[in-house]
């Protein structure tokens, strides 16, 4: 009798898939376990989110200092004192926004000040760097030229902003404290449309390539709007508020609600693709890493979920309470902790290695 050659498990899976008329589904990227690359302790408590230019990790201290850490080693590259405030990175600029409206742009390589501008917009909402503009929202709204810091236009009487402004396709989207999501012309600040929700818009919206705007509200809903008209295409009701930004993955939009659930909806029609339980309330929005999703939860947990199916891939407990949304650069996740330290954790299997820029949070 003639014997057939033995088949490996991979070959067998491929053969069975071919016999059933389909290709085998690739495994989800390995996120866990993680390995600690380094941990750096700062002199002051960490204020606001981390930022990165791909080579350095930037951290704002509550004492008004900004520190740049080498991404690979955690050693201090430079330290400056631009003032207490939140930091943002984009277009080759590291921007510090203070509550009195002062905006300082730093050279990310050296920490030297490139320009400093009094925007006249007070508040604590982080600035957004979008192309050649720095957008400042709070008690009013202003657009600064990224190269010089000059005020391109300002709306001191605009409604109070409650979320980081987002620029997309020549439009500027700003969530306001009264529940309005307002769309403006990015070049002039002129209003294009306004969508009114029953509660405050806290989470910055996200925009896809089909000119759809996705945003969660504190009235327990998540909506999809048309970028050109502001018309609501669909709405999904949740059991609790949505206070963190969404993320896009393939044909799905992902968002986490305060009912401890991560949802995946079809972008086109709002139909449920899957939902996954979280161990506690989300501390930050979902972070897409290849086909997987990372979600940081109060107080010290990060969970991984398969973005295609909603299956849990594992999780970790941080060495201290998490203070900042996670940031992933070249397969390493960076977390700011409430014990004044920043920890670098290599994701299992070196996921995302070779990327030249942070994968999240996405730059508007």
N, C-alpha and C positions, 0 to 999 in steps of 0.2 A: 504494500500500500504506500502510495506517495504521500509524504507528510508536508504540510504547509509551514512556511517559516513563521517563527514566533513574532508577534506584533507587540511593540511597546504600548504603554497606556496612552501615550500621546497619539501614536499612529492609529490605535484602535478607536480613540475618540473621534479622530478625523474621518476614519472610514465609516463609522456609524452615522456621523453627521452628514457625510456625503450621501449615504444610503437613504437618509431621511430627507434629503433635498435641501440641506442647509450647511453652513460652515460652523465649526465649533466656536462657541463664544469665548473670547479671551478672558483670562482670569482678571479680577480686579487688581489694581496695583497694590503691592504690599506696603502698608503704612506702619504696621507694628510687627515686632517690638521696635522701640526707638533706642538710640544710643546717645548719651550725653557727649557732645563735642567740647563744649566749654561752658563755664558759668562765671559771669563777671558781676562783682558787687559794686554799686555806685555809692556815692556819699550821701545822696538825698533820695527821697521817695520819687518814684517815676510818675510823670504827669502825662496823661493822654497816650495816643497810639505811638507805636514805633514807626520808623520809616527807613527806606533803604534805597541806595542808588545801584545796588548790585554788588558793590565792593565793600561798603560799610553799612553798619546798622546804627541809626541815629536814635538817640534817646533824650527826651526832655526831662529835666529834674524840676522838682517843685521849688527849688531855690533860685530858679531863673537860669540855670546852666543848661547847655546842650552838649552832649558827649557823642563822639563818633567812635564806634568800636570796629576793629577789623573783623570782617565777616568770618574769616577762617580761624582766627585764634582768640578773639575776644579782647585782645589788647587795645588800649586806648590810642586812637589815631590822633585825635585832638579834642580839646575842651574849650568851650567859649561861654560867654555870659551875655547872650542877646536879650535876656529878660524872660520872665515867667510867661509861659503860654504853650499852645499846642503847636506841633510841627507837622509839616507836609512836604512831600518831595514830588518834583515833576519838572520836565524840560530843563534838567541840569541845575535846578535850584532847590535848595533847602530853605523852606519858609517857616518863620516863627510868627504866629499871630497872638498878640497880647489882648487882654480884655478891654484895654482902653482904646483899641483900634489901631495901635501901632503894628506895622508889618515890617519884618526884617528879613531880607534875603541873604543867605550865606552861601559861600562857595563850599560845596560838599566835600571837596578834597582837602581844604585847609581850614575851614571854619571862619574865614575872613568875611567881613561884611561887604556885600556888593552894593546894597542900598537899603535905606530905611525910610518908610513913608507913614505919615499919620493919615490913615484912611478916613477917619471921622466916623467909622462904624464900630460901635462898642459891642461887646458880647464875647461869648466863649466858644462859639461854633468854629471849628478848625477851618482855615482857608483851604481853597482848592486850587491847584495849579493845573490849568488846562491850556495846552499849547503855549501861545505867547501871552496868556492872561493869568493873573492871580485874582481869584474871586473871593471877596470878603463879605460875609453875611452875618447879620446880627440885628442891631437896632438900625436897620437900613440895609443898603446893598451897594457895593462898589466893585469896579473892575479896574485893576492896576496893570500896567504894562510890565510883563515879566522881565524885560531887558533893563528897564530904567526905574521901575517903581512909580512912574508917573500915573496919576489918576486919569484913566481913559473916560470913565463916566461914573457918576455917583447918584444914588437915590436916597438921600438922608431921611426922607419921609416914608420910605417903604415899610410895609408891615414887618413885624419882628420875625426873623427866621428861626426855625427850630431844627433844621437839618443842614448838613453840608451841601452846598450848591453843586449841581452836576451839569456839565456842559456836554452837548451832543448835537451833531449835525446843525450847527449854527444856532442852536437854542440853549437857553439856560433855565434849568428847573430848580425851584427853591421851595422847600416845604416851610409853611408858616405856622405860627403858634395857634392860630384860630382854626386850623384844619384845612387851610387852602394849600393846594399845590399849584404854584403859579409858574407859567411858562413865559419867558421873555426872549427877545431878540438878543443874542449874545454880543452883538456889535454895538448896540445902542442902549439896551436895558428896557426898551419899549415892551409893554405887555402884549402877548399874543393870545393867551387864553388863561382861564383859571378853573380849576376843578376843586369843588368844596366838599370835604369829608366831614362827618360829624365830630371827629376828634382831631387832636394835634397830629401832624405828620412829623414823626421823629426820625424815621429811617430815610436816608437818601434814596431816591429812586434809581433804577437801572434801566438802560435803554438797549434794545436789541437791534439787529441789522434790518429788521422789518419796520423800523420806526414805531415800535411799541414801547410804552413806558410802563414799568411795573413798580408798584409802591404799596407798602403796608401802612396801616393806620392804627390808632389806638381805639377805634370803634369796632375792633374785632373783624377786620376785613382786609382783603388783599385784592387790588384791582389792576386791570390792564387798560391803559388809555392809548389813544392814537396821538402820536407826537405832534401831528400837524393841526389837529382840531381840538384835542382835549376830550374827545368823546370816549365814554367808557365802553370798551369792547366786551369785557366780562368781569365778574366779581366773584370772589370766593369768601365765604363766611368762615371764620375760625372761632375757637372757643375762648380765645384770649387775645390780648393786644399783640401787634407786630411792631416791634421797636428796633429791629436790627435790619440792615440792608439785605436784599436778596442777591442771588447769583445765577448766572446762566450756565447751563450744561447741555449741549446738543439742542434738542427741540424742547427742553424743559426749563422752567424757572423754579428755583429752589428758595424757600424761605422758612425761617423758624419762628414759631409763635411762643408766647409766654405760657401756653398750656403744655410746654415741654414736648413739642412735636416739630419734626422737620417735614415739610411738605414738598412734593415734586409735582408740579402741574404742567400740562401741555401748554406751551406758549400761545399756540394759535387759538385754542378754544377754552382753556381753563379747566379741562377735564383732569381728574386726579390720575397721575401715573403711579405714585406710591406715597406712603407716609411712613415715618419711622419715629419711634419714641426716643426722647432724649432723657438723660439721667436727672436733669434739672433745667431751670430756665436758661436760655442761651445768653451768653455774655457778649457774643459777637455774631455776625451773620455767617452763613456757610462759606467755607473757603474751598474752592475747587482745585484739586490736585490730580491732573489727568482725568481718569474716569471716576475718581473717588471724591469724597467730601469730608472735610474736617470741620467740626463744630466745637467751639470752646463754651463750656457751661459753668455756671456758678457752682462752687467756688473755685475748684481746682481741677476739673476734669476736661479732657479733650477726647472726643469720640470720632471714630472714622466710620463712614457709611459708603457702601457701594452706590455710586450715583446713578447706576442703571436700574438697580432693583430695589434699593432701600435696605438691603441686608447690612447688618452691622459687621464691620471688619475688625473691630477691636477698640481699645482706648488706653488712656494713660491718666495717671494722677500727677499733676505738677508738684515739684518739691515745696511749693508755697502757694498761697492764693494768687490766682491770675489777675493781673492788673490791666493788661492790654490785649486787644485782639491778636491772634496769632498771625505771624508773617512767615511765608515760605519763600526761600531763595535757594536754588540749586539743590533741592532735596533736603534742605535743613529747615526746621521750624524754629522760629525765635519767639520767645514769650517774655514779656516784662512781668515781674512778680512783685507782690506787695512787700516783700522783705528787702526791697531796693536792689534786686539782682535781675540780670537778664540771662536766660538760659538758652543754649543752642542745642537742639535735639535732631539727630539725623534720623529721618524716616526709614523704616525698614526697606531694604533692597535698594536704597539710594534713589527713591522716587524723585523724578523731576531733575536729575542731574543733567547739567549742560545748559540749563536755562540761564539767560544773561540778565534777567530782571526779576523783581519780585512778582510772584503769581497772585498776590492779594495783600491788602485790599486793592482792587483795581483802581488805577488812576482815572479820574473822570475824563 
